[in-house]
């Protein structure tokens, strides 16, 4: 038998203890079940995904494509920095 130490946020541990208690088990049983499931399936028993970078989100990509089309259609206005500063001062 091996001992494994984990560090958990205090509130997370409290909530996990409460959940396990409601299921009639302790944290050791919880992690043992998790480990057995992972070993049996040869994968982590839930999906892990990295959040999509906001720049590449669907809505931003649609806006970029729309802006690109406006540029191609000549639907843009070009101003120098001086002109923009003058407009901002109005």
Secondary structure, DSSP 8 states (H G I E B T S, - for coil): ---------HHHHHHHHHHHHHTT--HHHHHHHHHHHHHHHTS-SS-------GGGSHHHHHHHHHHHHHHHTT------HHHHHHHHH-
